[in-house]
Amino acid sequence: MSTNTVDRIIDQALQQPERERARIAETLISSLDQKADMDVELAWQKETGKRLREIDSGAVECIPWENVRRKLYENAGAQD
């Protein structure tokens, strides 16, 4: 796409009401984020798989949320 075409599209977009400009901007930004979103999703899948394998193998021990919360409150109180 030529620079003139891009400039013309931008000029047309800027002439739209605010709500329409916001919609255009959101659509364009979303189109850029799709690959990044997929990369993040794949990274989370890898990390989740790794953590599940660690739990299943006994390499790590899960701590109940109640214990974690209690420790957090204890540590927060100690810092006052």
Distance bins in CASP14 RR format, pairs under 12 A and 6 or more apart:
PFRMAT RR
TARGET T0000
AUTHOR 0000-0000-0000
RMODE 2
METHOD distances of the structure
MODEL  1
1 7 0 0 0 0 0 1 0 0 0 0 0
1 8 0 0 0 0 0 1 0 0 0 0 0
1 9 0 0 0 0 1 0 0 0 0 0 0
1 10 0 0 0 0 0 1 0 0 0 0 0
2 8 0 0 0 0 1 0 0 0 0 0 0
2 9 0 0 0 0 0 1 0 0 0 0 0
3 9 0 0 0 0 0 1 0 0 0 0 0
3 10 0 0 0 0 0 1 0 0 0 0 0
4 10 0 0 0 0 0 1 0 0 0 0 0
4 11 0 0 0 0 0 1 0 0 0 0 0
5 11 0 0 0 0 0 1 0 0 0 0 0
5 12 0 0 0 0 0 1 0 0 0 0 0
6 12 0 0 0 0 0 1 0 0 0 0 0
6 13 0 0 0 0 0 1 0 0 0 0 0
6 28 0 0 0 0 0 1 0 0 0 0 0
7 13 0 0 0 0 0 1 0 0 0 0 0
7 14 0 0 0 0 0 1 0 0 0 0 0
8 14 0 0 0 0 0 1 0 0 0 0 0
8 15 0 0 0 0 0 1 0 0 0 0 0
9 15 0 0 0 0 0 1 0 0 0 0 0
9 16 0 0 0 0 0 1 0 0 0 0 0
9 24 0 0 0 0 1 0 0 0 0 0 0
9 28 0 0 0 0 0 1 0 0 0 0 0
10 16 0 0 0 0 0 1 0 0 0 0 0
10 21 0 0 0 0 0 1 0 0 0 0 0
10 24 0 0 0 0 1 0 0 0 0 0 0
10 25 0 0 0 0 0 1 0 0 0 0 0
10 28 0 0 0 0 0 1 0 0 0 0 0
12 20 0 0 0 0 0 1 0 0 0 0 0
12 21 0 0 0 0 0 1 0 0 0 0 0
12 24 0 0 0 0 1 0 0 0 0 0 0
13 20 0 0 0 0 1 0 0 0 0 0 0
13 21 1 0 0 1 0 0 0 0 0 0 0
13 22 0 0 0 0 0 1 0 0 0 0 0
13 23 0 0 0 0 1 0 0 0 0 0 0
13 24 1 0 1 0 0 0 0 0 0 0 0
13 25 0 0 0 0 1 0 0 0 0 0 0
13 27 0 0 0 0 0 1 0 0 0 0 0
13 28 0 0 0 0 1 0 0 0 0 0 0
14 20 0 0 0 0 0 1 0 0 0 0 0
14 21 1 0 0 1 0 0 0 0 0 0 0
14 24 0 0 0 0 1 0 0 0 0 0 0
14 25 0 0 0 0 0 1 0 0 0 0 0
15 21 0 0 0 0 1 0 0 0 0 0 0
15 24 0 0 0 0 0 1 0 0 0 0 0
16 22 0 0 0 0 1 0 0 0 0 0 0
16 23 0 0 0 0 1 0 0 0 0 0 0
16 24 1 0 0 1 0 0 0 0 0 0 0
16 25 0 0 0 0 0 1 0 0 0 0 0
17 23 0 0 0 0 1 0 0 0 0 0 0
17 24 0 0 0 0 0 1 0 0 0 0 0
18 24 0 0 0 0 0 1 0 0 0 0 0
18 25 0 0 0 0 0 1 0 0 0 0 0
19 25 0 0 0 0 0 1 0 0 0 0 0
19 26 0 0 0 0 0 1 0 0 0 0 0
20 26 0 0 0 0 0 1 0 0 0 0 0
20 27 0 0 0 0 0 1 0 0 0 0 0
21 27 0 0 0 0 0 1 0 0 0 0 0
21 28 0 0 0 0 0 1 0 0 0 0 0
22 28 0 0 0 0 0 1 0 0 0 0 0
22 29 0 0 0 0 0 1 0 0 0 0 0
23 29 0 0 0 0 0 1 0 0 0 0 0
23 30 0 0 0 0 0 1 0 0 0 0 0
24 30 0 0 0 0 0 1 0 0 0 0 0
24 31 0 0 0 0 0 1 0 0 0 0 0
25 31 0 0 0 0 0 1 0 0 0 0 0
25 32 0 0 0 0 0 1 0 0 0 0 0
26 32 0 0 0 0 0 1 0 0 0 0 0
26 33 0 0 0 0 0 1 0 0 0 0 0
27 33 0 0 0 0 0 1 0 0 0 0 0
27 34 0 0 0 0 0 1 0 0 0 0 0
28 34 0 0 0 0 0 1 0 0 0 0 0
29 36 0 0 0 0 0 1 0 0 0 0 0
29 37 0 0 0 0 0 1 0 0 0 0 0
30 36 0 0 0 0 0 1 0 0 0 0 0
30 37 0 0 0 0 1 0 0 0 0 0 0
31 37 0 0 0 0 0 1 0 0 0 0 0
33 39 0 0 0 0 0 1 0 0 0 0 0
33 40 0 0 0 0 1 0 0 0 0 0 0
33 41 0 0 0 0 0 1 0 0 0 0 0
34 40 0 0 0 0 0 1 0 0 0 0 0
34 41 0 0 0 0 0 1 0 0 0 0 0
35 41 0 0 0 0 0 1 0 0 0 0 0
35 42 0 0 0 0 0 1 0 0 0 0 0
36 42 0 0 0 0 0 1 0 0 0 0 0
36 43 0 0 0 0 0 1 0 0 0 0 0
37 43 0 0 0 0 0 1 0 0 0 0 0
37 44 0 0 0 0 0 1 0 0 0 0 0
38 44 0 0 0 0 0 1 0 0 0 0 0
38 45 0 0 0 0 0 1 0 0 0 0 0
39 45 0 0 0 0 0 1 0 0 0 0 0
39 46 0 0 0 0 0 1 0 0 0 0 0
40 46 0 0 0 0 0 1 0 0 0 0 0
40 47 0 0 0 0 0 1 0 0 0 0 0
41 47 0 0 0 0 0 1 0 0 0 0 0
41 48 0 0 0 0 0 1 0 0 0 0 0
42 48 0 0 0 0 0 1 0 0 0 0 0
42 49 0 0 0 0 0 1 0 0 0 0 0
43 49 0 0 0 0 0 1 0 0 0 0 0
43 50 0 0 0 0 0 1 0 0 0 0 0
44 50 0 0 0 0 0 1 0 0 0 0 0
44 51 0 0 0 0 0 1 0 0 0 0 0
45 51 0 0 0 0 0 1 0 0 0 0 0
45 52 0 0 0 0 0 1 0 0 0 0 0
46 52 0 0 0 0 0 1 0 0 0 0 0
46 53 0 0 0 0 0 1 0 0 0 0 0
47 53 0 0 0 0 0 1 0 0 0 0 0
47 54 0 0 0 0 0 1 0 0 0 0 0
48 54 0 0 0 0 0 1 0 0 0 0 0
48 55 0 0 0 0 0 1 0 0 0 0 0
49 55 0 0 0 0 1 0 0 0 0 0 0
49 56 0 0 0 0 1 0 0 0 0 0 0
49 57 0 0 0 0 0 1 0 0 0 0 0
50 56 0 0 0 0 0 1 0 0 0 0 0
50 57 0 0 0 0 0 1 0 0 0 0 0
50 59 0 0 0 0 0 1 0 0 0 0 0
50 60 0 0 0 0 0 1 0 0 0 0 0
51 57 0 0 0 0 0 1 0 0 0 0 0
51 58 0 0 0 0 0 1 0 0 0 0 0
51 59 0 0 0 0 1 0 0 0 0 0 0
51 60 1 0 0 1 0 0 0 0 0 0 0
51 62 0 0 0 0 1 0 0 0 0 0 0
52 58 0 0 0 0 0 1 0 0 0 0 0
52 59 0 0 0 0 0 1 0 0 0 0 0
52 60 0 0 0 0 0 1 0 0 0 0 0
52 62 0 0 0 0 0 1 0 0 0 0 0
53 59 1 0 0 1 0 0 0 0 0 0 0
53 60 0 0 0 0 1 0 0 0 0 0 0
54 60 1 0 1 0 0 0 0 0 0 0 0
54 61 0 0 0 0 1 0 0 0 0 0 0
54 62 0 0 0 0 1 0 0 0 0 0 0
55 61 0 0 0 0 1 0 0 0 0 0 0
55 62 1 0 0 1 0 0 0 0 0 0 0
55 63 0 0 0 0 0 1 0 0 0 0 0
56 62 0 0 0 0 0 1 0 0 0 0 0
61 67 0 0 0 0 0 1 0 0 0 0 0
62 68 0 0 0 0 0 1 0 0 0 0 0
63 69 0 0 0 0 0 1 0 0 0 0 0
63 70 0 0 0 0 0 1 0 0 0 0 0
63 71 0 0 0 0 1 0 0 0 0 0 0
63 72 0 0 0 0 0 1 0 0 0 0 0
64 70 0 0 0 0 1 0 0 0 0 0 0
64 71 0 0 0 0 0 1 0 0 0 0 0
65 71 0 0 0 0 0 1 0 0 0 0 0
65 72 0 0 0 0 0 1 0 0 0 0 0
66 72 0 0 0 0 0 1 0 0 0 0 0
66 73 0 0 0 0 0 1 0 0 0 0 0
67 73 0 0 0 0 0 1 0 0 0 0 0
67 74 0 0 0 0 0 1 0 0 0 0 0
68 74 0 0 0 0 0 1 0 0 0 0 0
68 75 0 0 0 0 0 1 0 0 0 0 0
69 75 0 0 0 0 0 1 0 0 0 0 0
69 76 0 0 0 0 0 1 0 0 0 0 0
70 76 0 0 0 0 0 1 0 0 0 0 0
70 77 0 0 0 0 0 1 0 0 0 0 0
71 77 0 0 0 0 0 1 0 0 0 0 0
71 78 0 0 0 0 0 1 0 0 0 0 0
72 78 0 0 0 0 0 1 0 0 0 0 0
72 79 0 0 0 0 0 1 0 0 0 0 0
73 79 0 0 0 0 0 1 0 0 0 0 0
73 80 0 0 0 0 0 1 0 0 0 0 0
74 80 0 0 0 0 0 1 0 0 0 0 0
END
